[in-house]
Structure formats: C-alpha cells, structure tokens
Amino acid sequence: MFVVRHKDNDTEARTGLLTLPHGTVSTPVFMPVGTNATVKALTNNDLYEIGFEIILSNTYHLYLRPGMDVIKTKGSLHDFSGWDRNYLTDSGGFQIFSLSSLRKITDDGVKFRSHIDGSEHLLSPEKVVDIQVILNSDVQMQLDVCTSYDTPYKKALQALYTNNAWLLRAKQRWQEQRDAGYGGQFFAIVQGNFYKDLRKRSAEAVIEASPSGIAIGGLSVGEPREVFNEYVSFTGGLLPDDKPRYVMGIGTPDYILAAIESGIDMFDCVLPTRLARNGQALTHLGPLPLKKQNYAFDFSPIDSECDCKVCKNHSRAYLRHLFKSEEILFPMLVSYHNLHFLHSMIKDARLAIEAGCFTKYKQKFLKNYYGGSESN
C-alpha cells in the first residue's frame, strides 16, 4: 500500500509511506545497492544505524551465484543475508543489457551466457518472477528490455513491444504467486527510450496492467543531464498519483533532487560506495577527493555539517593515510559516510516538502554543492 502524505507547493515533489512485508518505508527514499546480498564494505548494523528501511539486491547475480537452491534451502534472501528489513530486487534486465555481447533477446525471454563461467541460461518473464518469489522480495521488478541513449526509433519501438508483452506475462505469473501466498509487490517498468511518443505508449501499457508501483527505466544510460531532466519530468507526469514511482540507477545529488522535483519517490545507485572505494567522499561543498596530497595534514572531518560517526571520529588526514596504505578500513568508513550523506540529504528534502519549500531547499543545496571548494 502506498499513501501520499504531503505535496510541495511549487513542484511535483511529495512525501509518502510505502507499506511492505518487512516494514514501512518513508519516501522519497534512496536505496543502497546490495547486488550480491551485501552493500559493499558495510554490515547490516551499519545500514540500521544510518536508518535505511529498504535496500536493493539483484536477481541476475543471485541467480548465478550462489544460486536459487542455496537461498531456497535457507528460506529466503532475508534469512540468507540476515537483513530483516525490506528488499527490492531488480529483475536483471539492466545487467543483461550491459552484457550485450553475451545475450540474445527472443520472444521467450533473454538467452545469455554467464559472465562467471560461460554457461548458457534463459530468463523468461515468468522465471524472473519465480526467482524473486524464492528470494521473497518485498518489491520485485518485471523483466524489461533496456536500450541505450543512441538507439534508433525502430529498435526502440521493437524493444517496447517486447517490454509490453513481457509485462503482461510477468504480471500474470506474479498474480498466480500472490494467490498462492507470496506477499511481495510487483513493479512494472516504463521504457520507450528517448522518444516521447514511445514513453507515452509504454506508460499507458503499464497503467493498464495496474502494478503495485511503477519504475521509470532507460534513464541515466549516457544521456546529457538536461535530457535526463526533461525525460524524468515528462515520464513522471504520465504516471498516476496513487502509485509509488521509482527511477532506476541514479545516485548523484543533482539527479536525485531533479527526480524528487518531478514527483519520483524511489531511487538506487552503486555510486556512493563506488566513489568511496575510489577515494572520494560526498560533502555539502561537493565531492572531496581524499586521496589528494593537500589533505595529508588536514585534521578536519570529511564534512563539518555531517553528524555521522566517521565525521565525528576521523580526520581527512587519517582517512587519506588509510587510502594510501590500501587499508580495508578506508572503503568501510567512507562508504558509511557517503550513504549517511545521501540518506540525510533526502530526509532534509522530505522536511522541505512538508514545509512547502522544496525549490528553495534544492537551489540552496546545489549552490553549495557545486559552488563549494572541496572538489578543487
């Protein structure tokens, strides 16, 4: 069940509550990515401390390793990983899209070779539903066809036909599993590439299928920022108010805030932890490249406005030392900080929406973020 609680005065931004089998999720919400049933470099207790109510894991990767037999024997993905809050599981469509040299799309589904051992597999819309039932996903995604930014219209149209057909098959199998006792929700995915008529046709097909929630796919696939902003606003405007809206694969503050402004409720990305592993922290004054020499004697925290335990207890100089020494503790600490930063940013955005002043909040945040000195 999804309930809209507040709407901003001047934008489409909104807050809401999404009730799922493992607890209620406040929206807007950023979901950390735990592709392999773990958010890289963090423990479940870290995620609880920060306050996350839902994380994302990936059907494609878990299907290949450890395999469904292992997870089914244990009971569910929650039992296997020890995470007792909500899981959203991606269908694997984007991963298969990114492995284009190893896959072939047919009417039946996607034939592909494992990137691990080269073994052949077929994922159909029904099989992807069944896998996510084994995982006991709180939110499961339909198998979709994602296309790149430069895809010609004819190919985008064909992908849309396939996506719509797969949606109906997936929805039917989900309903059968639902009738058999499965409690997770089903989200459909709007595609259509960067053609507004195809986006509209896709949205109409998704709305007619009446899923639990609606994701906007095929964005953040190489398009310029202004094109992303245009299409997230356009596509968001096609969707009904009473369904949670999810933009897949965005993790920078500007993209997240643009999505919130367009009425989007949910987002995910590997970026915060990936940046951490590569020596970069997020701050209110912009990205902070901790690996640089000029932080060797800087004993201030990563971000003076941040109240996370990393900023309270460790200096930039110490963290730079850990990075240069290739200590495992570095990605653990900076991943924690980066996810805490985004979680806090979105909590502040919710407060701004409740106060009816989201635009003011967004403008001030981005002015500091891009006008600060940290990234220099």
Steps between C-alpha positions, in 0.01 A plus 500: 500500500623850416368825646603853399536709816618844387539688172732792438347838423684574174623166359386141460710395801318294760548288808331169564493170684550168322383203708687178421526155663813592700395845614390844387727711280493881509529661157683654323755229571847411377569126496861383541596233251586158640546318171624176656285520815747739661559873471872514426723569802207537743330273751127475558554680831659790313190527284272482804701778669465729200128429490437317173165324475557335162798391291532365147638166390529344156317201358749436220805481725333296775356258244851429374669504841431355755202364306136460596549157659723649769264788583188282482656251740568778750149640455523842336744777411428659840589177679809447286641852547372583848334822379156511664369813331378536144663381179425633154645267239581617150400255228846490344385673182761776528782255573405295195482823297854586610623155394376544143775286351387204711120510448221468246146628547221273374123493544549240772743709703872567513755236408839581644834359602609538858776756549634265770546169320352538150207266569181557297175618660153619404316750716134538409263754659338215694828354619616839626179528705553150639861577595391810688233299679773261619692805620178618670558848358291771663496678165576312182560649155377373166755374247544790259691598188730797559642691201791742474478876445582482129253223408317568169124543513420171326706297747355692794151423373577129469644500852181666621283228342710238677494688828120532493453131421738398779317729741169321449660159539686606814190658653299183442766279661533742794123483553514120498780508759308760699195273508728221627613709797791718382480843662738717295396786276551515123641805321475546125754700300434781251741494208484667157853638479522875428189523283206664670235319300655165599525608862132589490405166346708314756347693790151426370576127482645502851204689646255259333685205657439656846822399679574582865751766395661645190867539415645729235771306322743589226626823659855577612631287213735759352266787418593864584372633831248732336353208306470298820321790670263539206407133480467436873260794520311396186468135599417575862217720379343203320469289814211479748529667840399194701795279397857522629737620227855374471787625281760228464873558526549860617725599790639852462334781697402698190330203332326394820369849573382541139312172533342603831395829341321297229306295754725193517497304825780242476856479362806275520860504385839339566666843481540588872696184582686497168619857558617396846706211365666745262594755765214749473261621769177696460471830687267799508770694312538241226695178449815474711798316341657373822789336319653838407822617666346824629302302761807336654503755786127580503366390839146622442212256442384400154203736534455745786120490448480121527421327831592145394741298716775526239496879503484501880798271547738521203687773313565545132870445565437166668264385225749602231765298683270196496439541128869534417577199720228299320334420830161326484370742762503788249214382275310386809511844662449712189221275365324548833543878477385523137183302563432698819544820298240401239260364761521829693460705182177321416369533857560875470322497163198333664492772765517768229210339313294488819573872548405573137843641410678228305620733224676723751664197661612356168646829375692562824632144514622496139650851527714381791574163340621640169628830630707355782873448502532133594525363147776740399 
